[in-house]
């Protein structure tokens, strides 16, 4: 129980800091998601090369696996480090983390998050316009 409280306190401290603007954080997150998907592509290609090369060399899998691992870790760090700047809940950050496990899941999550981001911006814009119209009539 003490361990959970310690993690919660650290997360609250992290959530208070917003080192990036929303646009900067979104760009970095999108780059990380795309990079993670590229890592999956490299890993799958390395596995296929191993199977179809006459020597059955492990080198393509080792190289692609290391690159994929680094890109995977970068995506994980981006998901954890940027969620306060993106104004995400902890739940959404956890979903972003788990989306990196299946191949190309980071791209699916990024597309969903972009859709949600666009809709919330459009809703805010419509509310501002409605408010202005009401104020003009009064």
Buried (B, 14 or more C-beta within 10 A) or exposed (E): EEEEEEEEEEBEEEBEEEEBEEEEBBEBBBBBBBBBBBBBEBBBEBBEBBEEEEEEEEEBBEBBBBBBEEBBBBBBEBBBBBBBBBEBEEEBBBBBBEBBEEBBBBBEBBEBBBEEBEEEEEEEEEEEEEEEEEEEEE
